[in-house]
Amino acid sequence: MVSLRRTVAALGAVLLLMAVASPAPCQSAGITVVDAVGRTVKFSRPPERIVVAGKAVFMLADALYLFPEAVPRIVAIGRTVQTKLDFIPVIDPGYAHKTILESDAGPEQIAAARPDAVILKSSVAQSLGRSVEALGVPVVYLDFETPEQYGRDLLTLGRLFRDEERAMALIASFRRWTDRTARALEGLAERDKPRVLLVYYNAQGGAVALSVPPLGWIQTTLVRLSGGIPVWKDAQIGSGWTRVSVEQIAAWDADQIYVVGYSTEAGEAVRRLRTDPQWQALRAVKQGKLYAFAGDFYCWDQPDPRWVLGLTWLASKVNPDRFTDLDLPREIRSFYGEFYGMDGGTFARSVQPALGGLLP
């Protein structure tokens, strides 16, 4: 198995090559970008009216708002609430004046905002994007699903906003966070890695479904980068969340179990599972190793910029002896300052209450 250090080094090399090998921006008023599906999109001038729509809008929006230029230029945005909290109003003082689109907004509703650029996830290129393109509106598709894609898509946004310096600074920041974890886990032998289960708890519709992620998704990547062995690595996993039974979970007999939740908050999901006799019989639960995955406005296991917070937190839980000096409250504050330019007062008022028990 490829070592953690080699994995992170490869990620760093990919980001560096992207930065060096990518074509320089056009020096004229026009802008040309190559998006996540390989399309060349040309703009006669920097877009001033940007619409962010489609599925998983909060993942796109949280990445766009890493750039200060996003605040005045985003004029319409899909709903960014996943559970009860919404992050974008915290960082966009003009949010109340923007058009808020429904999650199923079609091309006509998007076009009504008079955009000169629409940002969509690549996963909706066929179902939504092509119809928007047919209206003559330039569409830029982004992935923002894996650490490697983060580097490429940040460069795309850097060109779109004419702020490649910010894009490069962000890429360097993400790399610093991953490198720090890799250094802490240097020399960790495969035999010493805990066997970890990450499971998605979904209670929509009244019936509880428990699922594990595909091997290429960021949730599995975070377990590996945290120095854990995903217990589902040899299972037959589909292209999306794959439902598993409690009997299968018992057979995997993980050393540690982490629960993520989206429609149901992870903490509430764990509280429910602890009352289930079948879960009470699991070794990890008996040993106190059943955890709600950390989060604030959103669970940190997702391909949102918070994935580096998720990595830092998870690594300190999976291999706590390697992170005895970690000051998690300081790191959380540092993240919001470094990535969103947030001052201490705004953090205390708006973010700290969303962190639950993560901060004293």
N, C-alpha and C positions, 0 to 999 in steps of 0.2 A: 504494500500500500504506500502511496506517495506520502511522504512525511508532511506534517503541518508546515514546517519551515519552508519546504519546497513549494507547497501549495501557495503560501502567501507570497513567496519570492516570485512565483510565476504570475500572480496577480499584479504585483508591482511592475514586472517587466511588460505586461500587457498595457498597463496604463501609461508607462513611459513611452512605449512604442507608438501608442495612439497620439501622444502629445507631439512626438518628434516627427512622425511620418505623415500626420494629417496635413492636408494642404493648407497653406496660409490663407487668411481671409482676403476677400477681394478688397482692394484699396479704394474702389469707387463707392458711390452711394449704394450700390446694389449689394445684396447678400445672397450667397449660395450655400445651402447646407445639404448634406446627405443624411437622410433619416435612418431609423432603425430597420426599415425594410429595404434599404438600398436605393430609395428614390432620391433623385436630385431635385431639390425644391429651390426655386429662385424667387427673390423678392427685389423689387426695384428700389425699395428703401426699408429701413428697419420697421417691422410691424409695430403699430401703436395700439391696435385693438385686438387683443388676444382672447380667444375663448378656449377654456379647458373643459372637456366634456367626455361622455362615455363612461365606461366602467372603471372602477378603482381610481376615481378622480383624486382622492386624497393623496395617493402615492405620487401621482404626477404633480399635484399642486405643491406638496411639501418640498419636492425637488425644485420646482420653478422658483419658489419663494426663497431658495438659497441665494438667488440673485436679487439684489435690491431693485433692479429694473422691473421686476414682476409686479410690484405694488401698483404703480400707475398704469401699467399696460394691460393687465388682465381686467377685462370689462364684463365678462360673464364666466361663470364657473358652475360646474355641477355640485351637488350636495357632497360635503366632505365629512359628514358625521358617520362614524361607524357604530358606535354604541350611543352614549349620551352626551359626549363632549365633542366640541369642534375647535380645532386648533387654528384654522386660518383667520378667524376674527381677531385672534390674539396678536397676530403679526401683520395684519393688513388693516390700518386705520380707516381705509375707505371701503371696507367689506360691505357695510350696510347700503352702500350706493351701487353695488354691483348687481347685475342680473344673476339670479340663482336658478339654475336649470335643474329639472328633475333628472333622475338617473336614467330614465328612458327617453330623454329628449331626442327628437329626430332632427333631420337636416334642416327642416323649415324653422324650428325653434332656434337652432344654432345660428342660422343665417340671419334671423331677425335681429341679432345683436350686432350686425354689420361688422363682422370680424375681417381683419386683413391677414389673420393667421389662426388656425385651429390646431390645438394640440390634443392628440389622442394616443391611447395605448395601441401598440401594434396589433394586439389581440382583437381589436374591433375594426380592423382595416376593411374586412369584407362586409361585416354586418352594418356598419355605420359610415366608415370613412369614405368608401367609394361614392356613396350618395351625396356626401358633403362636397367631395371633389367635383362631382357632376354639376354642382351649382356654381362652379368657378372660384371657389374659396380655397386658397392654399392650405394644405393639411401637412403637418409634420408629425410623423409617428415616432414614438419613443417606447423603449422597453422598460428600463429601470426595474429589472427583475433579479439580476445577479450582480455580485460585486464587479465583475468584469464589464457588464453592460453599463454600470454606473459611470465608469470613466468615459466611455464612448458617448453616452447620452449627455453628460455634463459638458463635453466639448461641443456637442451640437447646440445646446442652449447658450453656451458662451458665444458662439458665432451669431446665433439668432439675436442675442441681446447686445452684440458687439462688445462683449466683456470677457474676452478669452483669458485675461489675467485672473479674473475671479474663478473661472472654470479650472484653471491650473492650480490655483490655491486650494480649491475644494478637493481636487483629486489628491493633492499632497496631504490634505488633512485626513481623508479617508485612509490613505496608505499609512499614515502615522498611527492611527488607531489600530489597524490590523497588525502592523509590525510590532506594536507594543505587546499585544496578546501572544504573538508568535514567539517573541523573545522570552516571555514568561514561561512558555511551555517547551522551550528548547530542551531536547534530550529526553522528552517523555517517551518511554518505551510503549510499544503497542500493547504489551501484556499488562501494563499498568493503567491503561485507559479505561474509565468506567463505561459500562454498557448502558446507553441512554435511550429512552423512548420519549419522543415528542409526539403528542397526540392532540388533535383538534376536536374540541367538544362543541357539538352543534345540537341545540335543543329546539330548533325551529320546527313548528308543526306539532309540538307536543312529545314526539319521540326523540330520545337521545341517540345521536350518531357519533361514533368515535372513529377518527380517520387519521392516517399517516400520510406525509407528503411524498411526492416523487423524489427520486434520488438527486435530480438536478435542480431542485428548488432551493431557495435560500434557507428554508428551515433546516433541511438536511445539511447544507453547507455550514450553517452556524454550529450545529452539533459537532461536525468534524473539526472546524477551526477552533472550537472550544476544547479540543482534546478528548472528545468522547467518541464512542463507537455507536452509530445508529443501529439499533437492534433489528430494524426492518430492512437492512441493506441487502439481504439475500431473498427477500420476499418478492412476489409477483405484484409490482406496483404499477398502476396505470399512469395516465398523463396528467391526472388531477388528484385531489385528495381521494385516497382509497379507504373505504370503510373496513374496519376490523372489529372482531368480536372481543368480548372480555376474555373468552377462552384463549384466543390467540395472544392477547396481551399477557395473560398468565404464563403461557408457554414460552414467551420471549424472556420472562423473568428478568427485567431490566434492573440495574442497580439504582437508577434514578429515573423518575418520570416527570416530564414537564408538560403542562396543559396550556394550550392556547385557546383563546375564545374571541370571537368577533361579535356576533349578535348577542352572545352571552359573555359577560366579562370573565376573564380567566379565574379571578379570585372566587367569584360565585360558583363557577364550574367545579373548582377544587372542593369547595365547601359541600357541594352536593355529592361529589364522588366519595368523600370521606364518610358519608352516611350509608353508602352502599355496601352490604355485606360481602359481595364478590370482590370489591376493591379493598375492603378491609383485610382480606386474606392475602393480598399481594405482598411479597417480601419488601418491596420498596416502600409501600405504604406503612407497613409495620415498623420499618426503620426510620420513619419520618423523612423519606426522600421523595415525597410527592409535592411538587411545587407548581404554583401558578406562574406562568411566564410573566416577567416584568413588563410594565407598560405605563403610559400616562394617558394621553388622548387616544392612542392606538397601542395595540400589543406590539412589542418590540421585535417580534420574530419575522415581521413582514418586510418586503422590499421597499420600505420607506427609508428616508435618510437615517432614521433611528436604528437601523440594523446594526450600526457600529456600537450603539448603546446596548442593544441586545447581545451582541458578541461579547462585550466587556462584562456584562452582568452574568451571562451564561457560563463563560469560562471560569469566573470566580466561584460559581456554584458547582460546576462539574469537577474542577480541580482546585479546591480552596487552598490547599497547601502551597500552590504556586502564586497566590495573589494575596498574601497576608498583609501586604502594604497598600492594597487598593483602598482608596478613599472614594467610595461610590458616590456619595453626595457631591463631592467636589467634581468628579468626572461628569455628572449629569449637568451641573451648572456650567461647566466648561463647554460641554456640547452645545448648549443653547447660546452661549456667548460666541463661540467660534463659528458655528454654522448659520445662526440667525441674527447675530449681532445684538442679542437680547441683554439688557442691563439687569442688574440684581433686583431692582424694584419690580420690574415687570415679571421676572421669573418668580419672585416670592408671591406676587398677587395672582398670577394666572397659570403658572405651570406647577408650582409646588403642591397646590391642593389636588391636582390630578394624579399625583404620584403615589397616593395612598401611604403605605408604610415604608416606602423606599427611602424617605428622608426622615431624620429625627425631628 
